[in-house]
């Protein structure tokens, strides 16, 4: 019995043709491979973005206060089941400064802080940063997340009766 070789599997006039046992390469080029895998690589980022939801409860506009102090408030919801809610430490970030927030009365997922703005400031941009622990194998691990940027506009106080 003659030995079966790749050449013997080909027909007489089919020089260089592939046999039925070979498959076409799934990724012929690097570009095709990246095109196929790029959406898969972005999936963890998409899922991580859905893990924590910030709700800014601060009005976008507040009347000017005589003492230049304004209250900001945050509600937080997380779909991440391993978050240790007793470890949540939110802060408000304005520029390079960080102001710690404290829990509001009677609510388990809301925090507030009072910020003092320099006199003459009529717009302030801020973000919330939340540090927390989550359950992992062994000891709990630490993580943090940042909210989108928000803006507070300070407007002149309206005279009483108008």
Secondary structure, 3 states (H helix, E strand, C coil): CCCCCHHHHCCCCCCCCCCCCCCCCCCCCHHHHHHHHHHHHHHHHHHHHCCEEEEECCCCEEECCCCCEEEEEEEEEECCCCEEEEEEEEEEEECCEEEECEECCCCCCEEEEEEECCCCCCEEEEEEEEEEEECCCCCCEEEEEECCCEEEEEECCCCCCC
